[in-house]
Amino acid sequence: MWKKIFVLIITIAITPLTPPAIAETPLLSMSDFAYGAELDTSEAKFTRFTLIPDMVKNIKRQDLGDIRIFDSNNELIPALVRKKDGDNKLKREILNFSRIQSADDTTSYILDRTENHRRSLKSLSLQWQQNYAPNMLLIRVDHSADKLSWETLKDSEAINNFKFEGIVLKQNVITINDHTQRYIKITFQNRKQPSVLASVHAYTSDRKISDYTWIPAGKITPQPGKPDAYRFKLGDGIRPELFKLSFPALNTILNGSLNGLQAVDEKLKYTPVIKNFDAYVVTINNKVINSMPINISRWQYADWLIIARATKNIDEENLPGIDLAYPQYEIIFANNGEGPFTVVWGNPAAGKPVAGDLAKQIHTQKDIAEIRPGTILGNRQLTELMESRQTPWLMLSISVAVIILLAIAFIFGYRRYQQGRN
């Protein structure tokens, strides 16, 4: 009799304190994902947060479908996953310009963006007169609303078409990034220049272009059986838009072509996508000059091949690394469940993101004003995160069970004491 009572008391005591089981959902549960992080949310109607580099690196689907939000009851919360600033499609326009000669004998060109100055300016591409080789030019970039008061955007930007120890290096693009004044002035700082500028192409966007999330992706590797060829491969998740080579030492150069790789009839076939590109870090007149990142967003290749025509200070012991630039993504969800909320990711078998009707809910300006930023409180393997959630419940359950056992032992002891006296 007392044994049955003892078992019943222990069962009743521990059952309410057992950690809640992971709720089954029509799609997936938390335990189906590899990584997780708790979110610090506000009291607003909606919460938004930007994907951190560790999320970008470990997401397994290009459509970001392997991201889910769960509340403290392990209930799935609909979430909208989107690019932070939309598609940011670039438009090319040719700018009108006029040449002026300054009192200090420097040459400047004033570019007029006319009615397009309300678009965000991403970059300028300088086109030179035929047969002109500019060697290396240091250019200052200013902007103004009225051509009277100028503000400097870039100082000593390198534009070049020069030889460095026998290797010709070219770069004619100036990155501006989101400046919307009507007038842009470029000034050749190092010496007086004749009328050498043929045209200027401006690349603009309807929206502000966010900074990229840059992530190291290992080193390029020599391609077996093909001399002076190097390979790198992208992951299965989000496609990067830019890549650049990071060199371990100064005065390192790689000049060649960039090719997309794909398997055709069980053989690797490469297709040239950029026939000439330069990647380098060199020092000229005590100034470190880096090459520009390469835009690969137009192509969907996961495997890439660099065929080098000229290299300096590159060997198998000193290969450059690959840095990949990803567009910034954000997640928006309604604070409908019980916090704290947890974001999980890293499951290639997950379906498309579960957004519900969030896109309609945040369509109005009033709803947009209700969106507040949240914070990702670090990330770790999901098993560790779930164990940390269960530990307090487990410790509390054990403590209560010990107290009950002590109470029962006291009751048994007291009854025996009473029986001995009788």
C-alpha positions in Angstrom: 0.0 0.0 0.0 2.7 2.5 1.0 4.7 1.6 -2.1 1.7 2.5 -4.4 1.2 5.8 -2.5 4.9 6.5 -2.8 4.9 6.0 -6.6 1.8 8.0 -7.0 3.2 11.0 -5.1 6.4 11.0 -7.1 4.6 10.8 -10.4 2.3 13.7 -9.5 5.2 15.8 -8.2 7.4 15.4 -11.3 4.9 15.4 -14.1 4.1 19.2 -14.0 7.8 20.0 -13.9 8.8 17.9 -16.9 10.1 20.2 -19.7 7.5 20.7 -22.4 7.8 18.4 -25.4 8.6 20.0 -28.7 5.3 20.8 -30.3 4.6 19.0 -33.5 3.9 21.3 -36.5 2.5 20.7 -39.9 6.0 21.3 -41.2 9.0 20.9 -39.0 9.9 21.1 -35.3 12.8 22.8 -33.6 14.7 19.6 -33.3 14.9 19.2 -37.1 17.4 22.1 -37.4 21.1 22.2 -36.8 21.5 25.7 -35.3 19.5 28.0 -33.1 19.7 31.4 -31.3 17.4 33.2 -28.8 16.0 36.5 -29.8 15.8 39.7 -27.8 12.5 41.3 -28.9 10.7 44.5 -28.1 7.1 45.1 -27.1 6.2 46.3 -30.6 3.7 44.6 -32.9 6.4 43.3 -35.2 10.1 42.5 -34.7 12.8 42.5 -37.4 16.4 41.4 -37.3 19.2 41.1 -39.9 20.8 37.7 -40.5 24.2 37.5 -38.8 27.2 36.0 -40.7 27.0 32.6 -39.0 23.4 32.3 -40.2 24.3 33.3 -43.8 27.2 30.8 -43.7 25.2 27.8 -42.5 21.9 28.3 -44.3 21.3 25.4 -46.6 18.7 26.7 -49.1 19.0 29.5 -51.7 15.5 30.6 -50.9 16.3 30.8 -47.2 13.5 28.2 -46.6 15.4 26.6 -43.7 14.8 29.4 -41.3 12.0 29.2 -38.7 10.9 31.1 -35.6 9.5 29.3 -32.5 8.1 30.8 -29.3 8.7 29.5 -25.8 6.0 26.9 -26.2 7.7 25.6 -29.3 4.9 26.9 -31.5 5.8 27.9 -35.0 5.6 31.7 -35.6 5.1 32.8 -39.2 8.1 34.9 -40.4 8.7 36.9 -43.6 12.3 36.5 -45.0 13.3 39.1 -47.6 16.2 41.1 -48.9 16.8 44.0 -46.6 16.5 46.6 -49.4 14.6 44.8 -52.1 16.2 43.6 -55.3 18.4 46.7 -55.8 18.5 46.3 -59.6 21.1 48.6 -61.1 20.5 51.0 -63.9 23.2 52.3 -66.1 23.1 55.9 -67.3 25.6 58.1 -69.2 26.3 61.4 -67.5 26.8 64.8 -69.1 30.1 66.4 -67.9 32.2 69.6 -68.3 36.0 70.0 -67.8 37.5 72.7 -65.7 41.0 73.7 -64.9 41.6 74.8 -61.3 44.0 77.5 -60.0 46.3 74.8 -58.6 46.7 73.4 -62.1 44.6 70.3 -61.4 42.0 69.0 -63.9 38.5 68.4 -62.8 35.3 67.1 -64.4 31.8 68.1 -63.1 29.2 65.4 -63.8 25.5 66.4 -63.9 23.1 63.8 -62.8 20.1 66.0 -63.8 16.7 64.4 -63.0 18.3 61.1 -61.9 20.1 62.5 -58.8 17.3 61.2 -56.6 18.4 57.6 -57.4 21.1 56.1 -55.2 24.5 56.2 -56.9 26.4 52.9 -56.7 29.5 53.5 -58.8 31.1 55.4 -61.6 32.9 53.8 -64.6 35.3 56.1 -66.4 35.7 55.6 -70.2 38.9 57.1 -71.7 39.6 58.6 -75.1 40.8 56.1 -77.7 44.6 55.2 -77.4 44.8 57.0 -74.0 46.6 55.0 -71.2 46.1 56.8 -67.9 48.9 54.9 -66.1 47.9 55.6 -62.4 45.7 58.5 -61.4 44.7 59.5 -57.9 41.2 61.0 -58.0 39.2 62.9 -55.4 35.4 62.7 -55.6 33.2 65.4 -54.3 29.4 66.1 -54.5 27.2 69.1 -54.3 23.6 70.3 -54.7 24.5 73.6 -56.3 28.2 73.5 -57.5 29.0 76.1 -54.8 29.5 74.0 -51.6 31.3 70.7 -52.2 31.7 67.7 -49.8 34.4 65.1 -50.3 33.2 61.5 -50.8 36.5 59.8 -51.8 40.0 61.0 -51.4 43.0 59.6 -53.3 41.0 56.9 -55.1 43.2 55.0 -57.5 42.3 54.7 -61.2 44.9 53.0 -63.2 46.0 51.3 -66.4 49.7 50.7 -65.5 52.4 48.2 -65.4 53.6 46.8 -62.1 56.8 44.8 -62.6 55.8 43.9 -66.2 52.1 43.1 -65.4 49.4 45.5 -66.7 46.7 46.3 -64.1 43.5 48.0 -64.9 40.8 49.6 -62.8 38.4 52.3 -63.9 35.5 51.9 -61.5 34.9 54.2 -58.5 32.5 52.9 -55.8 30.3 55.6 -54.4 27.4 54.0 -52.6 24.3 56.0 -51.9 25.0 59.7 -52.5 22.1 61.5 -54.2 23.3 65.1 -54.8 22.9 66.3 -58.3 26.5 67.2 -59.1 29.6 65.0 -58.8 33.1 66.3 -59.3 36.2 64.1 -60.0 39.6 65.8 -59.7 42.9 64.4 -60.9 45.2 65.0 -58.0 48.6 64.1 -59.3 49.0 66.2 -62.4 47.4 68.3 -65.0 45.4 66.2 -67.6 44.4 66.9 -71.1 40.8 66.2 -72.3 41.1 62.4 -71.9 37.6 61.5 -70.5 35.3 60.1 -73.2 32.3 59.3 -71.1 31.2 58.4 -67.6 28.7 55.6 -66.8 26.8 55.9 -63.6 25.2 52.8 -62.0 22.2 53.7 -59.8 19.4 52.0 -57.9 15.9 53.0 -56.8 16.8 52.2 -53.2 19.7 52.6 -50.8 22.1 49.7 -51.2 23.0 48.1 -47.9 26.5 47.0 -47.0 27.2 43.5 -47.9 27.9 40.7 -45.4 31.5 39.6 -46.2 32.4 36.0 -45.2 35.8 34.2 -45.7 35.4 31.0 -47.7 38.7 29.3 -47.6 41.5 29.4 -50.3 41.5 28.8 -54.0 42.9 25.4 -54.8 45.0 24.4 -57.9 43.0 22.5 -60.5 44.6 19.1 -61.2 45.8 18.6 -64.7 45.5 22.3 -65.7 48.5 24.5 -65.1 47.9 28.0 -63.7 44.3 27.2 -63.0 42.6 27.6 -59.6 39.2 26.5 -58.4 36.7 27.6 -55.7 33.2 26.4 -54.9 30.2 28.1 -53.4 28.0 26.6 -50.8 24.4 25.3 -51.3 22.8 28.2 -49.5 22.5 31.9 -50.4 24.3 32.9 -53.5 26.9 35.6 -53.0 26.9 38.7 -55.3 30.6 39.6 -55.1 33.9 37.9 -54.5 37.4 39.1 -54.0 40.8 37.5 -53.4 42.5 38.3 -50.1 46.3 38.0 -50.4 48.6 37.1 -47.5 51.3 39.5 -48.6 51.7 42.9 -50.3 52.7 43.1 -54.0 50.8 40.0 -55.0 49.0 39.8 -58.3 46.8 37.5 -60.2 45.7 38.4 -63.8 43.5 36.1 -65.8 39.9 35.0 -66.7 37.0 33.8 -64.6 35.1 30.8 -65.8 31.9 29.0 -64.6 32.3 25.2 -64.2 29.6 22.6 -64.8 29.5 18.8 -65.4 28.6 17.8 -69.0 28.6 14.1 -69.9 30.5 13.4 -66.7 33.2 15.9 -67.7 33.9 19.3 -66.3 33.3 22.1 -68.9 34.2 25.7 -68.2 32.6 28.7 -69.7 34.3 32.1 -69.7 32.2 34.8 -67.9 34.9 37.5 -67.4 37.7 37.2 -69.9 40.0 39.7 -68.2 40.1 40.6 -64.5 42.8 41.7 -62.2 43.2 40.8 -58.5 46.0 42.4 -56.6 47.4 44.3 -53.6 50.4 46.5 -54.5 52.2 49.4 -53.0 53.0 52.5 -55.2 54.5 55.6 -53.7 53.9 54.2 -50.2 50.2 53.8 -51.0 48.5 50.4 -50.8 46.2 49.8 -53.7 43.7 47.0 -53.8 41.7 45.7 -56.7 38.0 45.9 -56.8 35.7 43.0 -55.9 34.3 41.0 -58.9 30.5 40.9 -59.4 29.2 37.4 -60.1 25.5 38.0 -59.4 24.6 37.5 -63.0 25.6 33.9 -63.1 24.3 30.9 -61.2 27.4 28.7 -61.2 28.3 27.0 -57.9 31.7 26.0 -59.2 34.3 28.5 -60.5 37.7 28.3 -62.3 40.3 31.0 -62.5 42.8 30.6 -65.3 45.8 32.8 -64.6 47.8 34.5 -67.4 50.2 36.3 -65.0 50.9 35.9 -61.3 53.4 37.4 -58.9 54.2 36.0 -55.4 51.7 33.2 -55.7 52.6 29.5 -55.2 51.0 26.5 -53.6 52.3 27.6 -50.2 51.0 31.2 -50.6 47.5 30.9 -52.2 45.1 33.7 -51.8 41.8 33.3 -49.9 38.3 33.9 -51.2 36.0 36.4 -49.5 32.3 36.3 -50.6 29.8 39.2 -50.3 26.2 38.4 -49.6 23.3 40.8 -49.7 21.7 41.5 -46.4 18.5 39.7 -45.5 16.1 40.4 -42.7 13.4 38.4 -41.0 10.1 40.0 -39.8 7.6 38.3 -37.5 4.6 39.3 -35.4 5.1 39.1 -31.6 2.0 36.9 -31.3 3.4 34.0 -29.3 5.0 33.8 -25.8 8.6 34.9 -25.6 11.4 34.4 -25.6 11.5 33.5 -29.3 14.1 31.3 -30.9 15.3 31.4 -34.5 16.5 28.1 -36.0 18.2 27.3 -39.3 20.3 24.7 -41.1 18.0 22.1 -42.6 18.2 21.5 -46.4 15.0 19.4 -46.3 12.9 22.4 -45.0 10.3 23.8 -47.4 9.6 27.3 -48.3 9.6 30.0 -45.6 6.3 30.1 -43.6 5.1 33.7 -43.9 1.4 33.4 -43.6 -0.2 36.8 -44.5 2.6 38.9 -43.0 3.3 40.6 -46.3 -0.2 42.0 -46.3 -0.1 42.9 -42.6 2.9 45.1 -43.0 1.8 46.7 -46.2 0.6 50.0 -44.7 2.8 52.7 -43.3 1.1 52.4 -39.9 2.2 48.7 -39.7 5.7 49.5 -41.0 6.0 52.0 -38.1 5.2 49.2 -35.7 8.3 47.2 -36.7 11.1 47.3 -34.2 14.6 45.8 -34.4 15.4 42.7 -32.5 18.8 41.2 -31.4 20.2 37.8 -31.9 21.7 36.7 -28.6 24.5 34.6 -30.1 24.1 31.2 -31.8 25.1 27.7 -31.1 24.4 24.1 -32.0 20.6 23.6 -31.5 21.2 20.5 -29.3 23.2 22.8 -26.9 20.4 25.4 -27.0 17.7 22.9 -26.2 19.7 21.3 -23.4 20.2 24.7 -21.8 16.4 25.2 -22.0 15.7 21.9 -20.3 18.4 22.1 -17.6 16.5 24.5 -15.3 13.4 22.3 -15.5 15.4 19.2 -14.8 17.2 20.7 -11.8 13.9 21.9 -10.3 12.3 18.5 -10.8 15.2 16.7 -9.1 15.1 19.2 -6.2 11.4 18.7 -5.6 11.7 14.9 -5.9 14.5 14.9 -3.2 12.3 17.0 -0.9 9.4 14.6 -1.4 11.6 11.6 -0.7 12.9 13.1 2.5 9.4 13.9 3.6 8.3 10.3 2.9 11.3 8.9 4.7 10.5 11.2 7.7 6.9 9.9 7.7 8.0 6.2 7.6 10.5 6.9 10.4 8.0 8.6 12.5 5.4 5.8 12.1 8.0 3.2 13.1 9.0 5.3 16.1 5.3 5.5 17.1 4.9 1.7 16.6 8.0 1.1 18.8 6.6 3.2 21.6 3.3 1.2 21.5 
